[in-house]
Amino acid sequence: MSVQAGESWNYQKYKFYGLSLSGIRTAIAMPELSLSFDVAQGYPFLLNLKHFFISHGHLDHAAGIPYIISQKAMTSQEPGKFYMPKSLVNPLDQIMKLWEQIEKHQYKYDFIGVQSGDEIPLNAQTYVKVFPTLHRIESFGYTVFETHKKLKKEYGGLSKEEIVELRRQNIDVNEVHHTPVVSFTGDTQIEFLDSFDWVRKSKILFLEATYLDEKKTVEQARHWGHTHLDEIIPRLKDIESEQIVFIHASSRYSDKEALRLIRERVPSEYHERVVLFPGR
């Protein structure tokens, strides 16, 4: 268990750049897929990405949208695609039109409203699936899926020549496996875990953990649409993820204090799977 220095964290082949601190900033990028979950205030590592998955409209998650749009225009990039709750599309469009009036410049941008179950392709082997979360305003989480073709079991004993012959007959000998590799919750109450099993089975789960001790009660966390560590600990047994990455820790905690609390309070059998994502 660790707090990573700087703005990056790696696990196996997956690389993440970003910061997440409650009420201050949340933006987590996967450069290899040219995507980011939320955008905070619009950091340099976001400006060349193509896909932006916005969990909800609070400023610490979405304030950077106009800035990213303007920077893409200034560097002659194609407009990025911003996926977001449908209720956020019109207000953000109005904000952009006001900025156009302020700057005397017309921007190109693509705001795409999403709903639960939507699938957004990134490339031939990867797509993002939308799932609902429970916050004070409309909010969604996102899961990156990878697809892999595997030979169907009934053809497992055939020779290479026999398989080639079946393909010549236009018989599909493969089946497609869909693997959830990364899930991101944004801000949410704990009940989202009960919605879709693929979230709990994601190889990496970025999970909101705003309050870590008695500074705030579970009831206070829930009132603001957040999750308390007291709620997460009994649910760790239900999460199959190889890595559970806590994000959105309250700024009430220093990095050192937050890590200490997690080490003390999370049962030791989960320590190798739990990571605290950087916020400062």
N, C-alpha and C positions, 0 to 999 in steps of 0.2 A: 504494500500500500504506500502511495507516495503522492506528494504534490510536485508536479513537473515544473521546472524552472522555465521562465519565458512564456512563449505563446504556442508551444507545440507539444504534442504527445503522439507517440507511435505505439501501435500494437500489431505485431506480425507485419503483413503487407500494407496495413492501413495507416495513413498519416493524417493527423488533424492539427489545424492551426486555429487558435482562437483564445477567447477569454469568456468567463461566465461568472458574474457576481450580481447577486440579487439587487434589483433596483438601479443598477449602474450600467451593466453591459452584458450582453450575450450574443456571441457570434462564433460559430464553429464551422470551419471550412474543411472540405476534402478536395484538395487541388487536383488530384488525379481524375476525379469525376467532374471537375469544374463546377462544384456546388458549395453552397453554404446553408447551414441551418441558422436562421435569423441573421441580422446584420449589425446589431448594436448601433454605433454612431458612424459606421462606414470606414473600416480600417484599410490600410494599404493592401493587405493580403487578400482583400475581397474584390478589388477593383477590376481584375481581369477575368473573373469567373463568369459563367454563363447562366447558371441556375441558382435562384435564391428561394429557399423554402421558409416562409414566414409563419411562425406558429400563431402569433396574435399581434395586436396592434400597439401594445404598450411601448413607450419610447425606448426603454433599455434594450428592446429587441428589434425595433423597426425604425428608429429615428434616422438611420443612415441611408434609407432608400432614396430620397431625393439627391443626396450627395453622390451616391454610386451612379445614378442616372446621369448626373452632370459630368462626372469624371469620364464616363464612357463616351459621352458626346464630345468632350474636349480632346480625347485621344482617338477619335474616329472609329470606335468599336461599334459592333452591332449591339443593339439594345439587349440588355439582359432580360430573362424571363423571371418574373416575381410571382410565385405561387403563394396564395394567401386565403384566409377565410373570405367567403363571398361578401360578408358584411363590411369588409375592409376596403374593397375595390373602389367604390364610389368616393368615400372620404379621402382616400389617397389620391385619386384622380383630381379631386378638387384642390388638394394641397399642391399637386404638381402644376395645375393651371394658375394658382396664385404665384408660385415661383416663376412661372413663365412671364407673368405680368411684372413681377419685381425685376427680373433680369432682362426683359425685352428679348426673350429668346424662346423658341419653340423646341420642346424635347420630344424624342421618341422613346416610348417605354411600353412594356407589355405586362399588365397586371392580369393574372389569371385566378379566378375564384375556384376554390376546390371544395370538395365534400368527401365525407367518409367513403373509403373504398376506391377512390380515384387512383389510377395508375399512370404515372408520367414516365415515358421512356427516356433514358439518358443515352444509351447506345444499344447495340445488338444484344448484349449480355446483361444489361443492368437497367433497372427501373426503380422508381420511388412510389410507394403506396401510402395513402393518407389514412390516418386513424384519428378519431375524435379524442380530445382530452377535456378536462373539467376545470375551467378557470372562471374568473369573474366576468369575462367577455368571451365571445366565440373564439375557440382555439382548437388547433390540430397538432398532432405529432406526425412524424414522417419516418418511414422505414425504407432503407435501401435494400433491394433484393438483387441477387445475382442468379442467373439462369444457367444451367448446365445440362447438356444432352448426355444421356446414358443409355446403353443398350437395354432393351426390354428383357426382363428375366426369361421370358419364353424362348429367346434367341441366344441365351448365354452359352449353350453347348455347341453352337454352330461354328463351322470353320469360316475363315475370312472370305473364301470363295463363295460359300453358301449365302453369307450376308450380302455380298456384292450382287449376287443373283436376285435376292429378294428386292434389293433397291432398284434393280433394273425393271422389276415388275411393279414399281411404284408403291411398294409396301414400306410403310414407315416402321423401321426397326428400332427407333429411339423413343424415349420418353423424356420430357423436360422436367428437371427438378428446380424448384424455386427455393432459394436459400436466403432467409433474412439475415443480413450481415451487420447492419447498423440501424438502430432506432434512436430517435431524438424526441423527447417529450415536450420541450418547451415548459411553460408553467402549468402545473396541473395538481389536482388532488389525486390521492393514491388509487382511486377506483378505476382509473384508466387501465390498470393492469388486468382487470377482469374482462375487458372488451374483446381483445383478440390475442390468441395464443402466440401468434408469430412475434409479437412484441417481446414477450417473456423469453422466447427462444432465439432472439437475435444474438449473434456472436458478441456484439458490443451494444450495450444499452446506456445511453446518456439519460440519466434519471435525475429529475429535480429533487434536491434535498436542501431546502432553504434553511430550516431551523434544526439545530443539532443538539440542543439541551433545553433546560428549563427556562432559559431567557424568554422563550415564547412557548406557550402550550400548544397541544395538538389542536384544540378548539380555535385558538387564535390563528394558527396556520390555515386551517380550513376556512375560516371566515374570509381570508384574503385569497382563497383559491390556490393554496400552496400545500406542500408536503413536508411533514416533520420526520426526522430520523426515527422517532418512536413508532411511526407507522410503517417505516420501511423495514426495520429489523425483523419483525415477525413474518414479513413477506419474502425475505431473501431466499427462503427454502423453495419458493414457487418460481423463482427466476432462474432460467437455465443458461443465461448468458455467460460466456467465458470471461467477460469483463463488464463490471457494473460501474459506470463512471458517474460519480456524483457531480452535478452542476448546480449553479444558481445559489451557492451558499450565501447566507446573509453577510453583509458588510460589517455586521456586529462582531464577527469573528476575524481575527488575523489568520493568515494561512497556517501559522504554527499552531494556533489554538484549535482551528477547525480540524487539522490533521490529528491532533492529540485526542480530541473528543471522538472522532471516528475510530481511532485505534482502540480507545478505551471501551467504547460502547458497542461496536460491531463484534460479534463472536469471532474468535480467532480462526475458525474453519473457513471464514469468508475473506480473510485478509488478502489472500493472493488474488482474489477476483475483484476487489474494490479499489477504485482509484478516485482521488479528488482532483478534478480538473482545475487548472489555474484560473484565477479571477483577477489577479493584479499584475 
